[in-house]
Amino acid sequence: MRYNFRSVVFTLLFTTLLTVTFALNTLARPEFAAQEEKECSFCHIDPAGGGPRNPVGQVFEANYFEFPEDFDPEAIMAEAEEVAQRLTSSVDMRVAYIKTTDVDHEGGAFATCTSCHSSVDSFFMMQGELTINAQASEKLRLTLSNNMGSTLNAFATIDAIPKHLYVKVGQFRLPFGIKQKDHNILVRQGYNLGSNKREVGVEVGGSYKSLFYSAAVFNGGNQTIFNGGFPLGADNNQNKGWVATLGGKAGPLRGGVSYLLDRPGDQRDMTVGVFLTAAHKGLSLEGEFDFGGSFDIGEGIGFSDEDITSKGYYFGAKYRATPKLIVSGRYGLFDPDREVKGDVAQRVTLTARYTFMANAYLELYYWANIENEDRFGEGTNRQLEGTDQLILMSHFWF
């Protein structure tokens, strides 16, 4: 197997992250679950974490992600569970102003949430999402979310064994690596690291002591079959995919491995992610290393240097300077084809978030794409030209 400078650097950085984490006596990540030594379901409606918060999580968020000294979470949840059937809703709205450092109005290219280059500065509606959760019974919950006309989530969750096993059926985001927000434009979106796919299928997951786990079977390839112009289904039952994640908490660390196998058409796409996170007081660290390859149907899936065609990673740090101010930084690299010279993309992101009132904050991003000196061919891989973006985003929710 070949070794190169970037691989050595990544290994050293990941080792440093591990060492620093133990030295600081940090807690597990996600940082809020680690901070309170609770599972994600303690504050979130979805046992897998993310999305709308339950009554305990709402108090936690309103108090700048800390519980009041006299707060009794168990009493709040007991009061909420007295209602056998209940309906909750939430709204998220994000608007961004995207400004590039290289503006050419004759080009006419508008900035978008995934673009790396534009010739016209513009406002962009990033999110207008309505989420509805219906608690049909003690163990059955229905979730539906729509973002500006597009369905994001539509699934039922069965708490088969509370905390230890849930079953999710419908359309959902595949569980892979460190869970990213739908509208985190600076990590995977447009960068092809890991997976941000949404699919129709079945997911099971949960936790046991220090372990957490999940697995899903889904319609691979996003293929739609049409008859007379009318869609009949998500695929023809020939392209099933699956994904699994296994991880654990060991003292100050939370880490794991995800494996995704998709079948778009006549090939199989494999993606593997190894991730590690940690948090201590107001500081949180995270890193993920992803690699993958494509294989023909009937061909064995391998992990040799020749089989792995793409690699990438990112690592970052976030610090809560005050209850209302968060600053963060992130570095990411992605090589879509290791046999092609000059197609490696690198990005540095600096972010400051200020909560100026209840249920509202402003975020300022500086998004720097590092120029690749080995870039090949004019007009290709424009993100590698080093074009930077400055993004001011507002977020309102309830």
Number of C-alpha atoms within 10 A of each C-alpha: 5 6 8 7 8 10 11 11 11 16 12 12 14 19 12 12 20 17 11 14 21 15 10 13 14 23 27 28 24 20 22 21 18 22 18 13 13 11 19 20 19 22 25 19 23 22 24 22 17 16 14 21 21 19 18 21 21 15 19 19 16 12 13 15 15 15 17 11 6 6 12 11 17 11 11 14 15 10 11 14 14 10 11 10 13 14 11 14 14 15 17 17 18 19 17 21 18 22 22 22 15 15 16 13 12 8 10 12 15 18 21 19 17 15 17 23 25 26 18 19 22 16 17 16 15 22 19 16 19 19 20 17 20 16 20 14 14 13 13 17 21 21 21 19 21 17 17 14 10 9 15 20 21 18 21 21 22 20 20 14 11 13 19 16 18 22 21 24 18 18 21 23 17 25 25 27 27 22 15 16 12 15 14 12 16 20 23 20 18 12 22 16 26 27 22 18 11 16 22 21 21 21 24 20 22 22 20 11 9 11 16 22 21 22 21 22 19 24 25 25 21 20 17 13 13 12 7 6 7 9 11 12 13 17 17 13 10 14 19 18 21 19 21 22 21 18 20 19 20 12 13 20 20 24 23 21 21 23 21 22 20 22 23 17 14 12 16 21 18 20 22 22 24 21 22 25 28 30 28 19 14 15 17 23 26 23 23 23 23 23 21 23 21 20 16 13 12 9 10 8 16 14 11 9 11 12 14 18 18 20 23 23 22 22 22 19 17 19 18 16 11 11 13 14 17 18 18 18 17 20 18 23 21 23 22 20 15 16 11 11 11 17 19 23 23 22 23 18 20 18 17 18 19 17 17 11 10 13 13 16 18 19 18 18 19 19 20 20 22 18 18 17 11 11 17 14 9 7 6 11 17 18 20 23 17 20 19 23 23 18 20 19 20 19 17 17 15 12
